[in-house]
């Protein structure tokens, strides 16, 4: 597994955990009688801040652990070289394309919820969900392209 694949896997796991947390709390809110703006705003803030912090901390910890494992395996002090070539950049661009498509569909669906008479909180909740889903789809497509061999 290459360096890029490992970073993408860490990102994917963190986004899946955050999406699970968001959906669990959102469904809990729906079961308790609907969306309450104060609780929803705090949930959005938690999700956005957690997305930033978990990805940064997860990436740093993964790099440290992978460097330690590499040093133990090779029994040398030399660091592993992390080089991104044209193939890596092309795979990243295809992942970004999948993310943009997913997010665009999500924004369209969010606008349709508003058109069909749902409150604005539903529309914004759908946008937040699809922003996380877009990152998940981008990561999945990148892992697929790396595993396929491009």
N, C-alpha and C positions, 0 to 999 in steps of 0.2 A: 504494500500500500504506500503510495507516494505521500509526500508532505502535504500537497494540496488536498488529496483525498481525506487525509486525517483531519485537516482543518475544516473541511466541508462536513465531515461526519460529526465533529464537535458542534458545529453550527446547527446542523440538522437536529441533533438531540436536544439542544437548548431550545430551539424554536418549537419542537414538539412538546416539550414540557411546559413552555409558556402558553402554547395554544390549548393544551389540556387544562391548565389552571384557568385560563380565560373562559373556556366553554363551560367548565364545571361551575364557576361562579355566575356566569350568565344564565345557565339553566336553573340554578338555585334561585336566582332573582325572579325568573319567569314563574317558577313554582310557588313563590311566596306572594304572587299577585301582580307581577309586572315590573317594568323597569323603573327604578327610583333614581332620579338624576344624581343625587349626592353620592349614592353608592356606586353608580355607574361611572361617574367622573373619577372617583378614587380608584376604581378597577382599571380604568384606562391609564391613569397615571402609573399605577403599579406595573401594568403590562409594558408600557413604553420604557419605564426606567429599568425594569427587569430585563427587557430585551437588550438594552445597551450594556448593562452591567454583566449579565450572565454570558453574553457573547465575548466580551473583552476578557473577563476573568477566566472563562472556559478555554479560550484560545491561549492565554498566557500559561495556564496550568498544563494544558495539553502539550505545548511546546517544551515546557520544562521537563515534564515526565518523559516525553519522547526523546529528548536529549539525554536524559539519564539512562533510559533503556538502550539507546544507541551506544553510549559510552560503555555500558556493561557488556553488551554483545560484542563490540569490537575490541574492547579492552585498550582503548586509546583515548587520548585527550583531545583529539581533533574533532571539530564540530562537523555536523552533517551539513552539506551544502544544499541550500534551498533555491533552486533555479527555476524560474518560470519561462518556458519557451513559447513558441508560437502556438503550439498545440494546446497548452494550458490556457493561453489567452483566448483562443477560439472557443474552448469548452466553457470558459467563464462567460463569454459573450452569449453563447447559446443558453446558458443558465439564466442570464439576465433577461434574455428574450422570453423565456418561459415565465419568469417572474412578472414581467410587464404584462404579458397576456393574461395571466391569472388575476393580477390586480385590476386590469381594465375590465375584465368580466365581472369582478366583484363590485367595482364602482357602478357599472351598468345595473347590476342586480340591486345595489343599494338605492340607486335613483328610482328604480321600479317600485321598491317598497314604499318610497315616499309618494310616488304617483298613485299607488293603490290605497292611500289613506293611512298608512302606518305613521306613528309619531316619528319626529326627527331623531329621537334617541335610537330607534331601531336602525335607521339609515346609517348613523354614525357607528353603531355597534357592528353592522355588517362590513363597513369600510375597515374598521380595526381588525376584524377577523380575517378579511381577505388580504390585508397587508401582511399578516403573519402567514397565511396560507400561500401567498406569493413567494415568500422567502423559502418556505418548505418545498414548494414545487421547483424553485430554482435550484435548491440544493439536491433534490432527488434527481433532477435532470442532469446535473453535473456528475453526480456519482454514477448514474447510468452510463453517461458518455465515457467516463474513465474506465468503468468496468467493461464496456463494450470494446474498448480499445480505440475509440473515436470512430 
